Amino acid sequence: MSMNIKTDMCVDDEPSRRGCIKTLLRMSGLRPTRQRVELADRIFGRGRHLTAEDLHSEVHAAGQEMSLATVYNTLHQFQSSGLIRELSFKGTRAVFDTDTSGHHHFYILDDDKIIDMEPGAVSVTDVKSVPEGYEVAKIEIVVSLRKVEI
């Protein structure tokens, strides 16, 4: 049920941030369970790139109990509902992006860090030789960077 809902509309200084998050979850077809609201509060509107393990560690550091499987499942539900994007870096490592707009990324090899590219930083205007019977669904560009040795 991907609807392109903007998760940055629930701002920190809003007294009813959790109420806003519950509304966003309902609008995307998800029941606002305690776990979903807790995880959404940590990521929606925060402009983050994170793994399930990162989020799981945050939850435990805050003294809350939640299994890694619950975190994975919830992130995949958010992704399936269009609330976050899943990116793949370094093979099978899943990284989730809270910005669902069509944008590209830099991957900093030395720091294992992902940075959003500015809009218009790179563009692909034509893809040649698409196999017959297929069409380009989307293009995601990741430019890997390493520090220059001086």
N, C-alpha and C positions, 0 to 999 in steps of 0.2 A: 504494500500500500504506500509506496514512496510518493510523498506529496511536496517535497522541497520545503519543509517547514523550517523557519529560521529559529535556531536554538539560542541565538544571541539576544532575543527579545526579553529574556528573563535576566534582568540586571541585578548586580550585587546589592545595591543600595535600596532596592525595592523591598518593602516590608513583607510582601507576600511572594517572595521568590519561589518558595516551594509550591505555593498554589499555582503559580504560573507554570512551573515544571509539570505539575499534575495535569494541567490543561493541555500542554504540549503533548504529553504522552497519550492522553485520550484522543487528541486530534490525529495522532499518528496511528491510532488503532491499538495502542498498548494500555493495559490496565496499570494504573499507577501504584504498584506494590511498593512496600517499604524499601526493598533492595533497588528497584528501578529508580525511585525518587532519590535515594542516597547517591547512587552512581551518577545520575543525571545532574544532580546538584554540584558534583565535583568536576563535571566536564562541560556542560552546556554553557555557551557564551564565554568560554575561557580561552579560545584560540589555541588549542593544545594538539600535540601529536603524542600519543601514548600507547603503550602496550597494555594488555590485560594484566600482566605481571606488575607493571608500574602502578596501576590503579588498585590492584589487590594489596600491594605494599602500603599505599596511602591509607586504605580503609583500615588495615590492621594497625598502622601507626597511630590512627585516631582512636584505637581501642574498640573498634567494632568487629564483630564476627561475621565473616562472609567467605564462602569457599571460592577458590580460584575458578572452579567450574561455573559458579553462579555469575562471576564477573565476566568470563568468556561468553556465556550464553546471553547475558544482558547486553553486552557490547554488540554481539551479532544480531540481536533483536533490534537494537537501535539502528544498526547498519541496514538491515532489511527494511526498516520503516523509513529510511532516508534521513535519519536524524544525525548520523555521522557517516564518514566514508572509511572504507578499509583500504589501506595501502600495503603493498608488499615490498619489502626491502631485504636485501641480503638473502635471497632465496625464499624461504617459507615464513620468515618472521612477519607476523601481522602487526601493523601499526595502524591505529585508528586516528582519524583526523576529524576534529570537531567542526571544521569549516567545510561544508558540503558544496561550496561553489566550485565551478570549473577552474582550477588553478593548478600550477605545476610546482615542483619542489627541487631544492638543493639538498643533497645528502652529504654531510660533512663526515668524511671517512675517519679522520683522526679522533673525532669526538662522538661518533655514532649518534649524530644529531640531524634532525630534519628541520629545514627552514622553508617557509613559503616563499615562492618567487613573487615579485611584484607583478600585477596584471600587465600583460603586454611584453614581459621580459623575453619571451620566446613564443614563436607561433609556427604552426604547421599548416600550410595552405593547401597542400595536395598530397595525397597518398597514392602512389602508383602501384600497380600490380596487385590489387586486392583479388584474392582467389574468386573465381566465378561462383556465384550463389551466396556471396557474403558481402556485407557492407561494414564500414567503420562505425562502431557504436560509440566509442569515445577514445580520446587520446590522452594519456597521462605521461608526462615527461618528468624524469628524475635525472638531474645532472649531479654526478658524484664529484666532489671536490676534495682536494688534499692541500695542506699548507705547502707553500713554496719554500724550499730550502734556500736560505740566503747565506 
